Amino acid sequence: MLTDKEFFLQSLVGNLYYLRTLREYAARIGLSLPSIYQEYYNKGKVLALRAEKLDKQLEKYKNKSLPKYVIESGIIVTPYTLELEKLTEKLFGINIDTSVTEEELNLIPGDLNPTEEQVNDMKNINEEAYTLVNDYIDFANEIHDKIENQEIFAFYYNTINLYLIEEAKLYISSLERLKEKATVNPSYVIDNQYFGTLGMQAIATFIRGEIDPINKDIFDEANNFVIEYRNILKEYEDMIMTPENQKNMTINSLEIAKRLKTFVEKCIQKLLKKEIYFISPPITKDNELTAVNFFIFGLNQVLEASKLNK
């Protein structure tokens, strides 16, 4: 069973990552739907505002509460977030509240021992987040079905809605575990790694599909990751569950994810230097980098826990 301190930190970290992901998904919907679909744009905006409001409830805990390794992991904000937000503002004529990013770029590490009142506050935030993420899933399903049935059109791949749904389910799984204050077990770890790996494959697939075909080197590298992740997913499906096999899969997944991170960073750097072009808002690349960082963060946590249990 988790201690109050463990519960609080894991809740804070998970909420900070997932709430930003949900906000950026809603922003992508808004930037990708033709203006005639104002109804769906408005729905996405309402969800984004709810996520933003919930994130503001976490502001009092961001500074001097997160360990240095969390801040430096790039799961909350990356070195590219601010520049990509500003570029997205410029290209799409929208206003993004960059003050949140500026604040998160200057977080001071700390080690909070939460009071009973703070723990109860976090429980309430988790409950609100649980309701919000389920509403996001309903919205993503609705958008997906409307696109599939040719009732609406969007300037992005419909698979992105399915990707959000899978990511949202991981958020729900985390919130449910935290509600019970349960520690992770091997089955939970493998399930999370498997669905996280699906997410990494999706990111490589999106990059492959969004890059201008003239940039064949980026297309080919993304395609190689898609194939590599297809193979590792097969390994997960065929794996016999033993502590040794689980550890080996975690190590292999970490090695591939680190290479994927380097690739996504290269894409961002080339994008910011005006060397390559993607048919997606620039901020989506930061969202993808953050997702890779979060996957790496989780894998590292699993390996650290396995060392402690020896």
Phi and psi in degrees as GROMACS dihedral restraints (atoms count N, CA, C in turn):
[ dihedral_restraints ]
;  ai    aj    ak    al  type     phi  dphi    fc
    3     4     5     6     1   -69.9    20    10
    4     5     6     7     1   143.8    20    10
    6     7     8     9     1   -75.3    20    10
    7     8     9    10     1   166.7    20    10
    9    10    11    12     1   -58.9    20    10
   10    11    12    13     1   -39.0    20    10
   12    13    14    15     1   -65.2    20    10
   13    14    15    16     1   -44.1    20    10
   15    16    17    18     1   -65.3    20    10
   16    17    18    19     1   -43.3    20    10
   18    19    20    21     1   -59.2    20    10
   19    20    21    22     1   -45.8    20    10
   21    22    23    24     1   -65.4    20    10
   22    23    24    25     1   -47.3    20    10
   24    25    26    27     1   -65.9    20    10
   25    26    27    28     1   -44.8    20    10
   27    28    29    30     1   -64.9    20    10
   28    29    30    31     1   -36.1    20    10
   30    31    32    33     1   -66.3    20    10
   31    32    33    34     1   -45.4    20    10
   33    34    35    36     1   -61.5    20    10
   34    35    36    37     1   -48.2    20    10
   36    37    38    39     1   -62.6    20    10
   37    38    39    40     1   -48.1    20    10
   39    40    41    42     1   -61.8    20    10
   40    41    42    43     1   -44.1    20    10
   42    43    44    45     1   -66.3    20    10
   43    44    45    46     1   -40.8    20    10
   45    46    47    48     1   -62.4    20    10
   46    47    48    49     1   -40.6    20    10
   48    49    50    51     1   -71.3    20    10
   49    50    51    52     1   -53.8    20    10
   51    52    53    54     1   -69.6    20    10
   52    53    54    55     1   -35.2    20    10
   54    55    56    57     1   -65.7    20    10
   55    56    57    58     1   -37.3    20    10
   57    58    59    60     1   -65.5    20    10
   58    59    60    61     1   -40.7    20    10
   60    61    62    63     1   -59.9    20    10
   61    62    63    64     1   -44.3    20    10
   63    64    65    66     1   -65.3    20    10
   64    65    66    67     1   -41.2    20    10
   66    67    68    69     1   -61.8    20    10
   67    68    69    70     1   -43.0    20    10
   69    70    71    72     1   -71.1    20    10
   70    71    72    73     1   -30.7    20    10
   72    73    74    75     1   -64.7    20    10
   73    74    75    76     1   -46.0    20    10
   75    76    77    78     1   -62.0    20    10
   76    77    78    79     1   -37.9    20    10
   78    79    80    81     1   -64.7    20    10
   79    80    81    82     1   -39.3    20    10
   81    82    83    84     1   -63.3    20    10
   82    83    84    85     1   -41.0    20    10
   84    85    86    87     1   -58.1    20    10
   85    86    87    88     1   -47.3    20    10
   87    88    89    90     1   -61.9    20    10
   88    89    90    91     1   -36.2    20    10
   90    91    92    93     1   -81.0    20    10
   91    92    93    94     1   -14.8    20    10
   93    94    95    96     1  -108.9    20    10
   94    95    96    97     1    -9.4    20    10
   96    97    98    99     1   -94.2    20    10
   97    98    99   100     1   131.8    20    10
   99   100   101   102     1   -56.9    20    10
  100   101   102   103     1   153.4    20    10
  102   103   104   105     1   -61.9    20    10
  103   104   105   106     1   -19.6    20    10
  105   106   107   108     1   -69.6    20    10
  106   107   108   109     1   -14.6    20    10
  108   109   110   111     1  -100.2    20    10
  109   110   111   112     1    50.7    20    10
  111   112   113   114     1   -59.5    20    10
  112   113   114   115     1   -33.9    20    10
  114   115   116   117     1   -58.6    20    10
  115   116   117   118     1   -43.6    20    10
  117   118   119   120     1   -77.3    20    10
  118   119   120   121     1   -33.0    20    10
  120   121   122   123     1   -59.8    20    10
  121   122   123   124     1   -44.4    20    10
  123   124   125   126     1   -64.6    20    10
  124   125   126   127     1   -40.4    20    10
  126   127   128   129     1   -60.8    20    10
  127   128   129   130     1   -44.9    20    10
  129   130   131   132     1   -63.1    20    10
  130   131   132   133     1   -38.9    20    10
  132   133   134   135     1   -65.8    20    10
  133   134   135   136     1   -40.3    20    10
  135   136   137   138     1   -62.3    20    10
  136   137   138   139     1   -43.2    20    10
  138   139   140   141     1   -64.0    20    10
  139   140   141   142     1   -40.9    20    10
  141   142   143   144     1   -63.3    20    10
  142   143   144   145     1   -40.4    20    10
  144   145   146   147     1   -66.4    20    10
  145   146   147   148     1   -36.3    20    10
  147   148   149   150     1   -64.6    20    10
  148   149   150   151     1   -41.9    20    10
  150   151   152   153     1   -65.5    20    10
  151   152   153   154     1   -39.7    20    10
  153   154   155   156     1   -64.9    20    10
  154   155   156   157     1   -41.6    20    10
  156   157   158   159     1   -63.0    20    10
  157   158   159   160     1   -40.5    20    10
  159   160   161   162     1   -67.5    20    10
  160   161   162   163     1   -39.3    20    10
  162   163   164   165     1   -62.3    20    10
  163   164   165   166     1   -35.7    20    10
  165   166   167   168     1   -65.5    20    10
  166   167   168   169     1   -28.3    20    10
  168   169   170   171     1   -67.5    20    10
  169   170   171   172     1   -18.5    20    10
  171   172   173   174     1   -91.8    20    10
  172   173   174   175     1    -9.1    20    10
  174   175   176   177     1   -55.7    20    10
  175   176   177   178     1   -38.5    20    10
  177   178   179   180     1   -68.5    20    10
  178   179   180   181     1   -13.1    20    10
  180   181   182   183     1  -106.6    20    10
  181   182   183   184     1    -8.8    20    10
  183   184   185   186     1   -66.9    20    10
  184   185   186   187     1   -45.6    20    10
  186   187   188   189     1   -85.5    20    10
  187   188   189   190     1   134.2    20    10
  189   190   191   192     1    62.6    20    10
  190   191   192   193     1    23.3    20    10
  192   193   194   195     1  -121.6    20    10
  193   194   195   196     1   -22.3    20    10
  195   196   197   198     1   -98.4    20    10
  196   197   198   199     1   133.2    20    10
  198   199   200   201     1   -61.0    20    10
  199   200   201   202     1   157.0    20    10
  201   202   203   204     1   -58.5    20    10
  202   203   204   205     1   -39.1    20    10
  204   205   206   207     1   -65.9    20    10
  205   206   207   208     1   -27.6    20    10
  207   208   209   210     1   -72.4    20    10
  208   209   210   211     1   -47.4    20    10
  210   211   212   213     1   -61.4    20    10
  211   212   213   214     1   -40.7    20    10
  213   214   215   216     1   -80.6    20    10
  214   215   216   217     1    -7.0    20    10
  216   217   218   219     1   -75.3    20    10
  217   218   219   220     1   -18.8    20    10
  219   220   221   222     1    77.4    20    10
  220   221   222   223     1    22.8    20    10
  222   223   224   225     1   -91.3    20    10
  223   224   225   226     1   -13.7    20    10
  225   226   227   228     1  -102.4    20    10
  226   227   228   229     1   -47.2    20    10
  228   229   230   231     1  -151.8    20    10
  229   230   231   232     1   148.5    20    10
  231   232   233   234     1  -113.5    20    10
  232   233   234   235     1   169.6    20    10
  234   235   236   237     1   -63.8    20    10
  235   236   237   238     1   -13.6    20    10
  237   238   239   240     1  -103.7    20    10
  238   239   240   241     1    -9.5    20    10
  240   241   242   243     1   -56.1    20    10
  241   242   243   244     1   -50.8    20    10
  243   244   245   246     1   -62.9    20    10
  244   245   246   247     1   -45.2    20    10
  246   247   248   249     1   -65.6    20    10
  247   248   249   250     1   -38.4    20    10
  249   250   251   252     1   -71.7    20    10
  250   251   252   253     1   -33.8    20    10
  252   253   254   255     1   -63.5    20    10
  253   254   255   256     1   -44.4    20    10
  255   256   257   258     1   -66.4    20    10
  256   257   258   259     1   -38.2    20    10
  258   259   260   261     1   -66.4    20    10
  259   260   261   262     1   -38.8    20    10
  261   262   263   264     1   -64.4    20    10
  262   263   264   265     1   -41.4    20    10
  264   265   266   267     1   -58.0    20    10
  265   266   267   268     1   -46.3    20    10
  267   268   269   270     1   -63.9    20    10
  268   269   270   271     1   -45.7    20    10
  270   271   272   273     1   -75.7    20    10
  271   272   273   274     1   -28.2    20    10
  273   274   275   276     1  -111.4    20    10
  274   275   276   277     1    -2.8    20    10
  276   277   278   279     1    64.1    20    10
  277   278   279   280     1    36.3    20    10
  279   280   281   282     1  -116.7    20    10
  280   281   282   283     1   166.8    20    10
  282   283   284   285     1  -108.9    20    10
  283   284   285   286     1   122.8    20    10
  285   286   287   288     1  -111.9    20    10
  286   287   288   289     1   133.5    20    10
  288   289   290   291     1   -74.1    20    10
  289   290   291   292     1    86.5    20    10
  291   292   293   294     1   -75.1    20    10
  292   293   294   295     1    -8.8    20    10
  294   295   296   297     1   -63.2    20    10
  295   296   297   298     1   -31.8    20    10
  297   298   299   300     1   -63.6    20    10
  298   299   300   301     1   -45.6    20    10
  300   301   302   303     1   -64.0    20    10
  301   302   303   304     1   -43.9    20    10
  303   304   305   306     1   -60.3    20    10
  304   305   306   307     1   -38.7    20    10
  306   307   308   309     1   -66.8    20    10
  307   308   309   310     1   -42.6    20    10
  309   310   311   312     1   -72.4    20    10
  310   311   312   313     1   -22.4    20    10
  312   313   314   315     1   -73.0    20    10
  313   314   315   316     1   -13.7    20    10
  315   316   317   318     1  -120.4    20    10
  316   317   318   319     1    27.1    20    10
  318   319   320   321     1   -65.8    20    10
  319   320   321   322     1   141.3    20    10
  321   322   323   324     1  -100.6    20    10
  322   323   324   325     1   127.9    20    10
  324   325   326   327     1   -62.5    20    10
  325   326   327   328     1   155.4    20    10
  327   328   329   330     1  -162.6    20    10
  328   329   330   331     1  -178.5    20    10
  330   331   332   333     1  -142.7    20    10
  331   332   333   334     1    91.1    20    10
  333   334   335   336     1   -86.7    20    10
  334   335   336   337     1   130.9    20    10
  336   337   338   339     1  -101.7    20    10
  337   338   339   340     1    99.4    20    10
  339   340   341   342     1   -67.2    20    10
  340   341   342   343     1   144.7    20    10
  342   343   344   345     1   -78.0    20    10
  343   344   345   346     1   170.1    20    10
  345   346   347   348     1   -60.6    20    10
  346   347   348   349     1   -38.8    20    10
  348   349   350   351     1   -64.1    20    10
  349   350   351   352     1   -41.0    20    10
  351   352   353   354     1   -67.9    20    10
  352   353   354   355     1   -38.0    20    10
  354   355   356   357     1   -63.5    20    10
  355   356   357   358     1   -43.6    20    10
  357   358   359   360     1   -65.7    20    10
  358   359   360   361     1   -36.4    20    10
  360   361   362   363     1   -61.7    20    10
  361   362   363   364     1   -43.2    20    10
  363   364   365   366     1   -66.5    20    10
  364   365   366   367     1   -35.7    20    10
  366   367   368   369     1   -60.5    20    10
  367   368   369   370     1   -41.7    20    10
  369   370   371   372     1   -66.2    20    10
  370   371   372   373     1   -39.5    20    10
  372   373   374   375     1   -62.9    20    10
  373   374   375   376     1   -42.7    20    10
  375   376   377   378     1   -61.2    20    10
  376   377   378   379     1   -37.9    20    10
  378   379   380   381     1   -66.2    20    10
  379   380   381   382     1   -42.3    20    10
  381   382   383   384     1   -64.2    20    10
  382   383   384   385     1   -40.2    20    10
  384   385   386   387     1   -63.4    20    10
  385   386   387   388     1   -37.2    20    10
  387   388   389   390     1   -62.7    20    10
  388   389   390   391     1   -43.4    20    10
  390   391   392   393     1   -65.6    20    10
  391   392   393   394     1   -43.9    20    10
  393   394   395   396     1   -61.6    20    10
  394   395   396   397     1   -46.1    20    10
  396   397   398   399     1   -67.0    20    10
  397   398   399   400     1   -33.6    20    10
  399   400   401   402     1   -66.3    20    10
  400   401   402   403     1   -35.6    20    10
  402   403   404   405     1   -67.6    20    10
  403   404   405   406     1   -35.8    20    10
  405   406   407   408     1   -63.3    20    10
  406   407   408   409     1   -40.8    20    10
  408   409   410   411     1   -62.7    20    10
  409   410   411   412     1   -43.0    20    10
  411   412   413   414     1   -60.3    20    10
  412   413   414   415     1   -42.6    20    10
  414   415   416   417     1   -65.7    20    10
  415   416   417   418     1   -45.5    20    10
  417   418   419   420     1   -63.0    20    10
  418   419   420   421     1   -40.3    20    10
  420   421   422   423     1   -63.0    20    10
  421   422   423   424     1   -41.3    20    10
  423   424   425   426     1   -63.5    20    10
  424   425   426   427     1   -47.7    20    10
  426   427   428   429     1   -61.5    20    10
  427   428   429   430     1   -44.4    20    10
  429   430   431   432     1   -58.4    20    10
  430   431   432   433     1   -48.1    20    10
  432   433   434   435     1   -66.6    20    10
  433   434   435   436     1   -38.0    20    10
  435   436   437   438     1   -65.9    20    10
  436   437   438   439     1   -40.3    20    10
  438   439   440   441     1   -67.3    20    10
  439   440   441   442     1   -44.4    20    10
  441   442   443   444     1   -61.4    20    10
  442   443   444   445     1   -36.9    20    10
  444   445   446   447     1   -90.2    20    10
  445   446   447   448     1    10.1    20    10
  447   448   449   450     1    57.5    20    10
  448   449   450   451     1    38.5    20    10
  450   451   452   453     1   -94.8    20    10
  451   452   453   454     1   -26.3    20    10
  453   454   455   456     1  -139.2    20    10
  454   455   456   457     1   165.1    20    10
  456   457   458   459     1  -125.8    20    10
  457   458   459   460     1   142.3    20    10
  459   460   461   462     1  -135.3    20    10
  460   461   462   463     1   147.2    20    10
  462   463   464   465     1   -85.7    20    10
  463   464   465   466     1    55.4    20    10
  465   466   467   468     1  -164.0    20    10
  466   467   468   469     1   167.3    20    10
  468   469   470   471     1   -72.3    20    10
  469   470   471   472     1   135.6    20    10
  471   472   473   474     1   -63.1    20    10
  472   473   474   475     1   -25.1    20    10
  474   475   476   477     1   -58.4    20    10
  475   476   477   478     1   -25.5    20    10
  477   478   479   480     1   -60.3    20    10
  478   479   480   481     1   -34.7    20    10
  480   481   482   483     1   -64.4    20    10
  481   482   483   484     1   -39.5    20    10
  483   484   485   486     1   -67.1    20    10
  484   485   486   487     1   -36.6    20    10
  486   487   488   489     1   -61.9    20    10
  487   488   489   490     1   -44.2    20    10
  489   490   491   492     1   -61.9    20    10
  490   491   492   493     1   -40.6    20    10
  492   493   494   495     1   -61.7    20    10
  493   494   495   496     1   -44.3    20    10
  495   496   497   498     1   -64.7    20    10
  496   497   498   499     1   -41.1    20    10
  498   499   500   501     1   -65.9    20    10
  499   500   501   502     1   -39.4    20    10
  501   502   503   504     1   -63.9    20    10
  502   503   504   505     1   -36.0    20    10
  504   505   506   507     1   -65.3    20    10
  505   506   507   508     1   -34.9    20    10
  507   508   509   510     1   -65.2    20    10
  508   509   510   511     1   -38.6    20    10
  510   511   512   513     1   -61.9    20    10
  511   512   513   514     1   -46.1    20    10
  513   514   515   516     1   -60.8    20    10
  514   515   516   517     1   -43.9    20    10
  516   517   518   519     1   -60.1    20    10
  517   518   519   520     1   -41.1    20    10
  519   520   521   522     1   -65.5    20    10
  520   521   522   523     1   -44.0    20    10
  522   523   524   525     1   -64.7    20    10
  523   524   525   526     1   -37.6    20    10
  525   526   527   528     1   -66.8    20    10
  526   527   528   529     1   -40.1    20    10
  528   529   530   531     1   -65.3    20    10
  529   530   531   532     1   -41.8    20    10
  531   532   533   534     1   -66.3    20    10
  532   533   534   535     1   -34.7    20    10
  534   535   536   537     1   -59.9    20    10
  535   536   537   538     1   -36.8    20    10
  537   538   539   540     1   -86.5    20    10
  538   539   540   541     1    -4.4    20    10
  540   541   542   543     1    54.4    20    10
  541   542   543   544     1    37.3    20    10
  543   544   545   546     1   -88.4    20    10
  544   545   546   547     1   140.7    20    10
  546   547   548   549     1   -78.0    20    10
  547   548   549   550     1   165.5    20    10
  549   550   551   552     1   -78.4    20    10
  550   551   552   553     1   143.8    20    10
  552   553   554   555     1  -114.5    20    10
  553   554   555   556     1   167.9    20    10
  555   556   557   558     1   -54.7    20    10
  556   557   558   559     1   -39.4    20    10
  558   559   560   561     1   -64.9    20    10
  559   560   561   562     1   -42.5    20    10
  561   562   563   564     1   -62.1    20    10
  562   563   564   565     1   -42.3    20    10
  564   565   566   567     1   -61.9    20    10
  565   566   567   568     1   -49.0    20    10
  567   568   569   570     1   -63.6    20    10
  568   569   570   571     1   -42.6    20    10
  570   571   572   573     1   -59.8    20    10
  571   572   573   574     1   -44.2    20    10
  573   574   575   576     1   -66.3    20    10
  574   575   576   577     1   -39.4    20    10
  576   577   578   579     1   -68.1    20    10
  577   578   579   580     1   -37.4    20    10
  579   580   581   582     1   -64.8    20    10
  580   581   582   583     1   -50.1    20    10
  582   583   584   585     1   -71.5    20    10
  583   584   585   586     1   -29.4    20    10
  585   586   587   588     1   -65.7    20    10
  586   587   588   589     1   -37.6    20    10
  588   589   590   591     1   -65.5    20    10
  589   590   591   592     1   -39.1    20    10
  591   592   593   594     1   -57.2    20    10
  592   593   594   595     1   -40.1    20    10
  594   595   596   597     1   -64.3    20    10
  595   596   597   598     1   -40.2    20    10
  597   598   599   600     1   -65.3    20    10
  598   599   600   601     1   -40.7    20    10
  600   601   602   603     1   -62.2    20    10
  601   602   603   604     1   -40.0    20    10
  603   604   605   606     1   -62.5    20    10
  604   605   606   607     1   -41.1    20    10
  606   607   608   609     1   -62.2    20    10
  607   608   609   610     1   -45.4    20    10
  609   610   611   612     1   -61.9    20    10
  610   611   612   613     1   -38.2    20    10
  612   613   614   615     1   -65.3    20    10
  613   614   615   616     1   -42.0    20    10
  615   616   617   618     1   -64.2    20    10
  616   617   618   619     1   -43.5    20    10
  618   619   620   621     1   -61.7    20    10
  619   620   621   622     1   -43.1    20    10
  621   622   623   624     1   -59.8    20    10
  622   623   624   625     1   -38.0    20    10
  624   625   626   627     1   -84.3    20    10
  625   626   627   628     1   -19.9    20    10
  627   628   629   630     1   -99.7    20    10
  628   629   630   631     1   -14.3    20    10
  630   631   632   633     1   -76.0    20    10
  631   632   633   634     1   142.0    20    10
  633   634   635   636     1   -59.3    20    10
  634   635   636   637     1   127.3    20    10
  636   637   638   639     1   -55.2    20    10
  637   638   639   640     1   -20.4    20    10
  639   640   641   642     1   -64.8    20    10
  640   641   642   643     1   -24.3    20    10
  642   643   644   645     1   -89.3    20    10
  643   644   645   646     1    69.6    20    10
  645   646   647   648     1   -63.4    20    10
  646   647   648   649     1   -32.0    20    10
  648   649   650   651     1   -63.4    20    10
  649   650   651   652     1   -40.1    20    10
  651   652   653   654     1   -69.8    20    10
  652   653   654   655     1   -43.3    20    10
  654   655   656   657     1   -58.3    20    10
  655   656   657   658     1   -47.4    20    10
  657   658   659   660     1   -65.3    20    10
  658   659   660   661     1   -40.2    20    10
  660   661   662   663     1   -67.6    20    10
  661   662   663   664     1   -41.1    20    10
  663   664   665   666     1   -62.6    20    10
  664   665   666   667     1   -41.8    20    10
  666   667   668   669     1   -63.1    20    10
  667   668   669   670     1   -37.7    20    10
  669   670   671   672     1   -62.3    20    10
  670   671   672   673     1   -38.2    20    10
  672   673   674   675     1   -66.8    20    10
  673   674   675   676     1   -38.9    20    10
  675   676   677   678     1   -58.7    20    10
  676   677   678   679     1   -45.8    20    10
  678   679   680   681     1   -65.3    20    10
  679   680   681   682     1   -43.2    20    10
  681   682   683   684     1   -63.2    20    10
  682   683   684   685     1   -41.3    20    10
  684   685   686   687     1   -71.2    20    10
  685   686   687   688     1   -30.9    20    10
  687   688   689   690     1   -61.4    20    10
  688   689   690   691     1   -39.9    20    10
  690   691   692   693     1   -69.7    20    10
  691   692   693   694     1   -40.6    20    10
  693   694   695   696     1   -72.2    20    10
  694   695   696   697     1   -29.6    20    10
  696   697   698   699     1   -64.3    20    10
  697   698   699   700     1   -38.3    20    10
  699   700   701   702     1   -64.3    20    10
  700   701   702   703     1   -37.3    20    10
  702   703   704   705     1   -63.8    20    10
  703   704   705   706     1   -41.7    20    10
  705   706   707   708     1   -60.9    20    10
  706   707   708   709     1   -43.1    20    10
  708   709   710   711     1   -65.3    20    10
  709   710   711   712     1   -33.4    20    10
  711   712   713   714     1   -93.3    20    10
  712   713   714   715     1    -5.6    20    10
  714   715   716   717     1   -68.2    20    10
  715   716   717   718     1   135.5    20    10
  717   718   719   720     1   -86.0    20    10
  718   719   720   721     1   123.7    20    10
  720   721   722   723     1   -70.4    20    10
  721   722   723   724     1   106.6    20    10
  723   724   725   726     1  -138.9    20    10
  724   725   726   727     1   155.8    20    10
  726   727   728   729     1   -56.3    20    10
  727   728   729   730     1   -38.6    20    10
  729   730   731   732     1   -68.7    20    10
  730   731   732   733     1   -44.2    20    10
  732   733   734   735     1   -63.4    20    10
  733   734   735   736     1   -40.0    20    10
  735   736   737   738     1   -62.9    20    10
  736   737   738   739     1   -44.1    20    10
  738   739   740   741     1   -62.7    20    10
  739   740   741   742     1   -43.4    20    10
  741   742   743   744     1   -63.3    20    10
  742   743   744   745     1   -40.8    20    10
  744   745   746   747     1   -65.1    20    10
  745   746   747   748     1   -38.5    20    10
  747   748   749   750     1   -63.4    20    10
  748   749   750   751     1   -44.2    20    10
  750   751   752   753     1   -63.5    20    10
  751   752   753   754     1   -44.4    20    10
  753   754   755   756     1   -62.8    20    10
  754   755   756   757     1   -42.9    20    10
  756   757   758   759     1   -63.5    20    10
  757   758   759   760     1   -37.7    20    10
  759   760   761   762     1   -66.5    20    10
  760   761   762   763     1   -41.1    20    10
  762   763   764   765     1   -62.7    20    10
  763   764   765   766     1   -44.5    20    10
  765   766   767   768     1   -67.2    20    10
  766   767   768   769     1   -42.1    20    10
  768   769   770   771     1   -63.5    20    10
  769   770   771   772     1   -36.1    20    10
  771   772   773   774     1   -65.3    20    10
  772   773   774   775     1   -37.9    20    10
  774   775   776   777     1   -69.5    20    10
  775   776   777   778     1   -37.4    20    10
  777   778   779   780     1   -63.8    20    10
  778   779   780   781     1   -40.0    20    10
  780   781   782   783     1   -59.2    20    10
  781   782   783   784     1   -46.1    20    10
  783   784   785   786     1   -59.8    20    10
  784   785   786   787     1   -39.2    20    10
  786   787   788   789     1   -66.1    20    10
  787   788   789   790     1   -46.1    20    10
  789   790   791   792     1   -63.5    20    10
  790   791   792   793     1   -40.8    20    10
  792   793   794   795     1   -61.8    20    10
  793   794   795   796     1   -39.8    20    10
  795   796   797   798     1   -62.3    20    10
  796   797   798   799     1   -42.2    20    10
  798   799   800   801     1   -60.5    20    10
  799   800   801   802     1   -44.1    20    10
  801   802   803   804     1   -63.8    20    10
  802   803   804   805     1   -45.5    20    10
  804   805   806   807     1   -61.4    20    10
  805   806   807   808     1   -42.6    20    10
  807   808   809   810     1   -66.9    20    10
  808   809   810   811     1   -37.1    20    10
  810   811   812   813     1   -62.7    20    10
  811   812   813   814     1   -46.7    20    10
  813   814   815   816     1   -68.0    20    10
  814   815   816   817     1   -25.1    20    10
  816   817   818   819     1   -87.3    20    10
  817   818   819   820     1     2.7    20    10
  819   820   821   822     1    66.3    20    10
  820   821   822   823     1    29.9    20    10
  822   823   824   825     1   -94.7    20    10
  823   824   825   826     1   -22.6    20    10
  825   826   827   828     1  -137.2    20    10
  826   827   828   829     1   166.9    20    10
  828   829   830   831     1  -136.6    20    10
  829   830   831   832     1   132.3    20    10
  831   832   833   834     1  -115.7    20    10
  832   833   834   835     1   145.7    20    10
  834   835   836   837     1   -89.4    20    10
  835   836   837   838     1    52.3    20    10
  837   838   839   840     1  -152.9    20    10
  838   839   840   841     1   152.9    20    10
  840   841   842   843     1   -57.1    20    10
  841   842   843   844     1   140.0    20    10
  843   844   845   846     1   -53.6    20    10
  844   845   846   847     1   -34.5    20    10
  846   847   848   849     1   -64.1    20    10
  847   848   849   850     1   -21.8    20    10
  849   850   851   852     1   -65.0    20    10
  850   851   852   853     1   -29.4    20    10
  852   853   854   855     1   -69.9    20    10
  853   854   855   856     1   -33.7    20    10
  855   856   857   858     1   -68.8    20    10
  856   857   858   859     1   -38.1    20    10
  858   859   860   861     1   -61.4    20    10
  859   860   861   862     1   -39.6    20    10
  861   862   863   864     1   -67.4    20    10
  862   863   864   865     1   -40.8    20    10
  864   865   866   867     1   -63.8    20    10
  865   866   867   868     1   -42.4    20    10
  867   868   869   870     1   -61.6    20    10
  868   869   870   871     1   -39.2    20    10
  870   871   872   873     1   -63.7    20    10
  871   872   873   874     1   -41.8    20    10
  873   874   875   876     1   -64.5    20    10
  874   875   876   877     1   -42.7    20    10
  876   877   878   879     1   -60.2    20    10
  877   878   879   880     1   -39.4    20    10
  879   880   881   882     1   -67.9    20    10
  880   881   882   883     1   -37.9    20    10
  882   883   884   885     1   -64.6    20    10
  883   884   885   886     1   -44.8    20    10
  885   886   887   888     1   -61.5    20    10
  886   887   888   889     1   -42.5    20    10
  888   889   890   891     1   -57.4    20    10
  889   890   891   892     1   -46.5    20    10
  891   892   893   894     1   -63.9    20    10
  892   893   894   895     1   -41.1    20    10
  894   895   896   897     1   -64.0    20    10
  895   896   897   898     1   -41.9    20    10
  897   898   899   900     1   -63.2    20    10
  898   899   900   901     1   -38.1    20    10
  900   901   902   903     1   -63.5    20    10
  901   902   903   904     1   -39.5    20    10
  903   904   905   906     1   -63.7    20    10
  904   905   906   907     1   -44.0    20    10
  906   907   908   909     1   -66.9    20    10
  907   908   909   910     1   -38.0    20    10
  909   910   911   912     1   -65.1    20    10
  910   911   912   913     1   -41.7    20    10
  912   913   914   915     1   -64.3    20    10
  913   914   915   916     1   -35.8    20    10
  915   916   917   918     1   -67.7    20    10
  916   917   918   919     1   -32.0    20    10
  918   919   920   921     1   -66.3    20    10
  919   920   921   922     1   -42.2    20    10
  921   922   923   924     1   -67.7    20    10
  922   923   924   925     1   -29.1    20    10
  924   925   926   927     1   -84.1    20    10
  925   926   927   928     1    -2.7    20    10
